[in-house]
Amino acid sequence: MSNPDLAESGPEPEPEPGPAPRSAATRLLTWEWVYLGYVLFVLAQPYFSPQQAWWEWPLAIVVCVATAVLYGTTLLRGPAARQIWSSIVPLAVIGALATPFNTNASVLFVYAAAVAGKALPWHDARLWFAGLTVLNCVTALVSRVPMPYRLWGFGSALVLIWVIGLLELKQRDRRQEMENQRLRTSQAELLAAIAERERIARDLHDLLGHSLTAVVMRAQLTKELVPVDPGRARAEAEEIERNAREALAAVRSTVTGWRQTNIRAELEAARRALAGTKVSLRVDYDDKLILVAAAEHELGLALREAVTNVARHARASICHIGLDADEERVRLVIADDGIGGTAPEGTGLNGLRERIAKLGGAVQRTGSAGTTLTITVPIGAAR
């Protein structure tokens, strides 16, 4: 009862979504540039110094420019492990050289901690925080800035190295989690799209398999009737046209996801499909049986697939369709007295098994004394 003539092509594979890199223009607009304002504290010492030396302003300006260049380059390139040498180390070295002469230059240790928090794993970043703390204490001991002014820069840097560094670590983890969530959402949407394509492909297979079978067989009959019975040939041609129009409408509604079939409609379609093949149809169907739309839709498609296979391959003279229910399950049986056999199942039956399995049901096929297809669905999923 398989339908080997109809093949289903699977959806083309699509590339997995990846993180979208930020452009340089986007990074230029990031709020992290505001942090560069803290480097202006370096200018406070020469400005307020009561006995200003000639080198204080040039030193403060050089420190400000170097910090802006190093930290700004870090923001433009994005966090990466290579920034250990290109940003963190230069910031720490400049801070160590300048802090003994300008206590507010210890802010460079805070910038170095921020970059380490952006670029390094938790363990490595905390080691850098500890090293910067030690370096800050050493420069405070050798500083030429008199007390208590020396403590202003030293004390604030001692706290901010850890506060800013740990905040950057947490923000980086939060950004990574948001990116992972975006990727999971994109992958879920992709899988949903693929599943929908597969559903539409299965439905189109069932629709076209049934309809084209009826059209082909009636066309063959019409060709034979034209010379001997033109009136009946005309009636068969009108039936072919009607089947083709129904198939076209069903395909359109399937593509848009609106199609719902039912058992009564499929039984009537089965009568018409088998009429042209000289197969006698017998139906045992309880009209009082009411099924939920989803279950009736899937059973209707199963009935269509089975009848199509009977018409095309069974070479049967009688086809029996039965639908009944008990306290545990709803059962649909399609049996014929054709050639039977154990031929491999085609795309149609494989798709049928997948759809019924989603309802928690099962499909059983036997090929002795004709072919019998038994489809069972749990009563809880069907009523």
DOKOLZA-299104 format. One line per 8 residues: number of its first residue (from 1); their letters; for each residue x, y, z of C-alpha. Coordinates in Angstrom, 1 decimal. Layout:
<atoms>
NUM	A	X/Y/Z | ...
</atoms>
This chain:
<atoms>
1	MSNPDLAE	0.0/0.0/0.0 | 3.0/2.3/-0.2 | 3.2/4.9/-2.9 | 6.7/4.6/-4.3 | 6.0/6.8/-7.4 | 5.7/10.0/-5.3 | 8.9/11.3/-3.7 | 9.3/14.1/-1.3
9	SGPEPEPE	12.2/16.4/-1.4 | 13.5/17.6/2.0 | 14.1/21.2/2.8 | 17.4/22.7/1.8 | 19.8/23.0/4.7 | 20.3/26.5/6.0 | 23.3/27.9/7.7 | 23.2/28.1/11.4
17	PGPAPRSA	22.7/31.6/12.7 | 25.7/33.2/14.3 | 26.3/36.3/16.3 | 26.2/39.5/14.3 | 29.5/41.4/14.8 | 29.1/45.0/15.9 | 30.3/47.5/13.3 | 32.9/50.2/14.1
25	ATRLLTWE	30.2/52.8/13.9 | 28.1/51.0/16.5 | 31.0/50.7/18.8 | 31.7/54.4/18.5 | 28.2/55.1/19.9 | 28.6/52.8/22.9 | 28.1/54.4/26.4 | 31.4/52.9/27.5
33	WVYLGYVL	33.2/56.0/26.0 | 31.8/58.0/28.9 | 34.3/56.3/31.2 | 37.1/58.2/29.5 | 36.0/61.2/31.5 | 37.7/59.8/34.6 | 41.1/60.4/33.0 | 40.5/64.2/33.5
41	FVLAQPYF	41.3/63.7/37.2 | 45.0/63.4/36.1 | 44.8/67.1/35.2 | 43.6/68.0/38.7 | 47.1/67.7/40.3 | 48.9/70.2/38.2 | 45.9/72.5/38.3 | 45.7/72.6/42.1
49	SPQQAWWE	49.4/72.1/42.9 | 50.6/75.0/45.1 | 54.2/74.6/43.9 | 53.7/73.6/40.3 | 56.8/72.1/38.5 | 57.4/72.6/34.8 | 56.9/69.0/33.9 | 53.6/68.4/35.6
57	WPLAIVVC	51.3/69.6/32.8 | 53.2/67.8/30.0 | 53.2/64.6/32.1 | 49.4/64.9/32.8 | 48.6/65.6/29.1 | 50.7/62.7/27.9 | 49.1/60.3/30.4 | 45.6/61.5/29.3
65	VATAVLYG	46.3/61.1/25.6 | 47.9/57.7/26.1 | 45.0/56.5/28.2 | 42.4/57.7/25.6 | 44.3/56.0/22.8 | 44.7/52.7/24.5 | 41.2/52.5/26.0 | 39.6/53.8/22.9
73	TTLLRGPA	41.4/51.2/20.8 | 40.1/48.5/23.1 | 36.5/49.7/22.6 | 36.8/49.9/18.8 | 38.3/46.4/18.5 | 36.1/44.7/21.0 | 37.2/42.4/23.8 | 39.9/39.9/23.0
81	ARQIWSSI	42.6/38.0/24.9 | 45.3/39.7/22.8 | 44.5/42.9/24.6 | 46.6/41.6/27.5 | 49.7/42.9/25.7 | 48.2/45.7/23.5 | 46.1/47.4/26.2 | 46.3/46.1/29.7
89	VPLAVIGA	50.1/45.9/30.0 | 50.7/49.4/28.5 | 48.1/50.9/30.8 | 49.6/49.3/33.8 | 53.2/50.4/32.8 | 52.2/54.0/32.1 | 50.3/54.1/35.4 | 53.3/52.7/37.3
97	LATPFNTN	55.7/55.2/35.8 | 53.4/58.2/36.2 | 51.7/57.6/39.6 | 54.9/58.4/41.7 | 54.7/61.9/40.2 | 50.9/62.3/39.7 | 48.9/60.4/42.3 | 45.7/60.6/40.1
105	ASVLFVYA	47.5/58.7/37.4 | 46.6/55.6/39.4 | 43.3/55.7/37.5 | 45.2/53.9/34.7 | 45.2/50.8/37.0 | 41.4/51.1/37.0 | 41.3/51.2/33.2 | 43.6/48.2/33.0
113	AAVAGKAL	41.3/46.3/35.4 | 38.3/47.2/33.2 | 40.0/45.9/30.1 | 41.0/42.7/31.9 | 37.4/42.2/33.0 | 36.3/42.6/29.4 | 38.9/40.3/27.8 | 39.9/37.6/30.3
121	PWHDARLW	38.3/34.6/32.0 | 37.2/35.0/35.6 | 40.3/33.4/37.1 | 42.9/35.2/34.9 | 41.1/38.6/35.4 | 41.1/38.3/39.2 | 44.9/37.6/39.1 | 45.3/40.8/37.1
129	FAGLTVLN	43.2/42.7/39.7 | 45.5/41.4/42.4 | 48.6/42.3/40.5 | 47.3/45.8/39.8 | 46.5/46.2/43.4 | 50.0/45.3/44.4 | 51.4/47.7/41.8 | 49.2/50.5/43.1
137	CVTALVSR	50.5/49.9/46.6 | 54.1/49.9/45.5 | 53.7/53.2/43.5 | 52.0/54.7/46.5 | 55.0/53.9/48.7 | 57.6/55.5/46.3 | 55.4/58.4/45.3 | 56.8/61.9/45.5
145	VPMPYRLW	53.4/63.4/46.2 | 53.1/64.6/49.8 | 50.5/63.3/52.2 | 47.5/63.4/52.4 | 47.1/64.2/48.7 | 48.9/60.9/47.8 | 46.1/58.9/49.6 | 43.3/60.4/47.4
153	GFGSALVL	44.5/58.7/44.2 | 45.9/55.6/45.9 | 42.8/54.9/48.0 | 40.2/55.4/45.3 | 42.2/53.2/42.8 | 42.6/50.5/45.4 | 38.8/50.2/45.6 | 37.9/50.8/42.0
161	IWVIGLLE	40.3/48.2/40.6 | 38.0/45.5/42.1 | 34.7/47.3/41.8 | 35.0/48.2/38.2 | 36.8/45.0/37.3 | 34.2/42.7/38.8 | 31.4/44.8/37.3 | 32.9/44.4/33.9
169	LKQRDRRQ	33.2/40.6/34.4 | 29.5/40.4/35.3 | 28.4/42.6/32.4 | 30.4/40.5/30.0 | 28.8/37.3/31.3 | 25.4/39.0/31.0 | 26.1/40.1/27.4 | 27.2/36.5/26.6
177	EMENQRLR	24.1/35.0/28.1 | 21.9/37.5/26.1 | 23.8/36.5/22.9 | 23.4/32.8/23.7 | 19.7/33.4/24.3 | 19.4/35.2/20.9 | 21.2/32.2/19.2 | 18.9/29.7/20.9
185	TSQAELLA	15.8/31.8/19.8 | 17.2/31.9/16.2 | 17.8/28.2/16.2 | 14.4/27.5/17.6 | 12.8/29.6/14.9 | 14.9/27.9/12.3 | 13.8/24.4/13.5 | 10.2/25.6/13.6
193	AIAERERI	10.4/26.8/10.0 | 12.0/23.5/8.9 | 9.3/21.5/10.7 | 6.6/23.6/9.0 | 8.2/23.0/5.6 | 8.2/19.3/6.3 | 4.6/19.4/7.3 | 3.6/21.3/4.2
201	ARDLHDLL	5.7/18.8/2.1 | 3.9/15.8/3.6 | 0.5/17.4/3.1 | 1.3/18.3/-0.5 | 2.5/14.8/-1.1 | -0.8/13.3/0.3 | -2.9/15.8/-1.7 | -1.1/15.4/-5.0
209	GHSLTAVV	-0.7/11.6/-4.6 | -4.5/11.2/-4.2 | -5.6/13.8/-6.7 | -3.1/13.0/-9.5 | -3.9/9.3/-9.1 | -7.6/10.0/-9.7 | -6.8/12.3/-12.7 | -4.4/9.8/-14.3
217	MRAQLTKE	-6.8/6.9/-14.0 | -9.8/8.8/-15.2 | -7.7/10.2/-18.1 | -6.8/6.6/-19.1 | -10.5/5.6/-18.9 | -11.6/8.6/-20.9 | -9.1/7.8/-23.6 | -10.6/4.3/-23.9
225	LVPVDPGR	-14.2/5.6/-23.8 | -13.9/8.3/-26.5 | -14.4/6.0/-29.5 | -17.0/3.8/-27.9 | -19.0/6.0/-25.5 | -18.5/9.7/-26.1 | -21.1/10.7/-23.6 | -19.5/8.9/-20.7
233	ARAEAEEI	-16.1/10.1/-21.9 | -17.4/13.6/-21.6 | -18.6/13.0/-18.1 | -15.2/11.5/-17.1 | -13.5/14.6/-18.6 | -15.7/16.8/-16.4 | -14.8/14.7/-13.4 | -11.1/15.1/-14.2
241	ERNAREAL	-11.5/18.8/-14.4 | -13.3/18.9/-11.0 | -10.7/16.7/-9.4 | -8.0/19.0/-10.7 | -9.7/22.1/-9.4 | -10.2/20.5/-6.0 | -6.5/19.6/-5.9 | -5.5/23.1/-6.8
249	AAVRSTVT	-7.7/24.6/-4.1 | -6.4/22.1/-1.6 | -2.7/22.9/-2.5 | -3.3/26.6/-2.1 | -5.0/26.2/1.3 | -2.2/23.9/2.4 | 0.5/26.3/1.6 | -1.2/29.0/3.6
257	GWRQTNIR	-1.7/26.6/6.5 | -5.5/26.9/6.4 | -6.6/23.4/5.2 | -8.5/21.1/7.5 | -9.9/17.9/6.2 | -12.5/15.6/7.7 | -13.5/12.0/7.5 | -16.8/12.5/5.7
265	AELEAARR	-15.1/14.5/2.9 | -12.4/11.9/2.6 | -14.9/9.1/2.4 | -16.7/10.8/-0.5 | -13.3/11.5/-2.2 | -12.5/7.8/-1.7 | -15.7/6.7/-3.4 | -14.9/8.9/-6.4
273	ALAGTKVS	-11.3/7.8/-6.6 | -12.1/4.1/-6.5 | -15.1/4.4/-8.8 | -12.8/4.7/-11.8 | -10.7/1.7/-10.9 | -13.6/-0.7/-10.5 | -12.9/-1.2/-6.8 | -16.0/-1.8/-4.7
281	LRVDYDDK	-16.0/0.3/-1.5 | -17.6/-0.8/1.7 | -17.7/1.6/4.7 | -18.4/1.0/8.4 | -18.5/4.5/10.0 | -20.4/5.6/13.1 | -21.9/9.0/12.2 | -22.2/9.8/15.9
289	LILVAAAE	-18.4/9.6/16.4 | -17.1/13.1/17.0 | -13.3/13.8/16.8 | -11.3/16.8/17.6 | -10.2/18.8/14.6 | -6.5/17.9/14.8 | -7.1/14.1/15.1 | -9.8/14.1/12.4
297	HELGLALR	-7.4/16.0/10.1 | -4.6/13.5/10.5 | -7.0/10.5/10.2 | -8.4/12.1/7.1 | -5.0/12.4/5.5 | -4.2/8.8/6.5 | -7.4/7.7/4.8 | -6.5/9.6/1.7
305	EAVTNVAR	-3.0/8.1/1.6 | -4.3/4.6/2.0 | -7.0/4.9/-0.6 | -4.5/6.4/-3.1 | -2.2/3.3/-2.6 | -5.2/1.0/-3.1 | -6.1/2.7/-6.3 | -2.5/2.7/-7.7
313	HARASICH	-0.9/-0.5/-6.5 | -3.3/-3.0/-4.8 | -5.1/-4.4/-7.9 | -8.0/-5.0/-5.6 | -11.7/-5.6/-6.3 | -12.9/-4.7/-2.8 | -11.8/-2.1/-0.3 | -13.2/-1.9/3.2
321	IGLDADEE	-12.9/1.2/5.4 | -13.9/1.0/9.1 | -13.7/3.7/11.8 | -14.7/2.9/15.4 | -13.8/3.8/18.9 | -13.8/2.2/22.3 | -12.8/3.4/25.8 | -9.1/3.5/25.0
329	RVRLVIAD	-8.6/4.3/21.3 | -10.0/5.4/18.0 | -9.2/2.9/15.2 | -9.2/3.4/11.4 | -8.8/0.3/9.3 | -8.4/0.3/5.5 | -8.3/-3.2/4.0 | -8.2/-4.5/0.4
337	DGIGGTAP	-8.2/-7.9/-1.2 | -5.4/-7.0/-3.6 | -1.9/-8.4/-4.2 | -0.6/-7.6/-0.8 | 3.1/-8.3/-0.2 | 5.9/-6.8/1.9 | 7.2/-4.1/-0.4 | 9.2/-1.3/1.4
345	EGTGLNGL	7.1/1.6/2.6 | 7.2/4.8/0.6 | 7.3/8.5/1.5 | 3.6/8.6/2.0 | 3.4/6.0/4.7 | 6.6/7.2/6.4 | 5.0/10.7/6.6 | 1.8/9.1/7.8
353	RERIAKLG	3.6/7.4/10.7 | 5.3/10.6/11.7 | 1.9/12.5/11.9 | 0.1/9.8/13.8 | 3.1/9.4/16.2 | 2.7/13.1/17.2 | -0.8/12.2/18.4 | 0.6/9.3/20.4
361	GAVQRTGS	-0.9/6.8/18.0 | 0.5/4.0/15.9 | 0.3/2.6/12.3 | 0.3/-1.1/11.6 | 0.6/-2.6/8.1 | 0.1/-6.2/7.1 | 0.5/-7.6/3.6 | -1.1/-11.1/3.8
369	AGTTLTIT	-4.4/-11.8/2.0 | -4.4/-8.3/0.5 | -3.2/-5.3/2.5 | -4.6/-4.0/5.8 | -3.6/-0.7/7.3 | -4.6/-0.2/10.9 | -4.3/3.3/12.5 | -4.9/3.8/16.2
377	VPIGAAR	-5.0/7.0/18.2 | -5.5/7.3/22.0 | -9.0/8.3/22.9 | -7.7/11.3/24.9 | -6.0/12.8/21.8 | -8.9/12.1/19.4 | -12.1/13.2/21.4
</atoms>
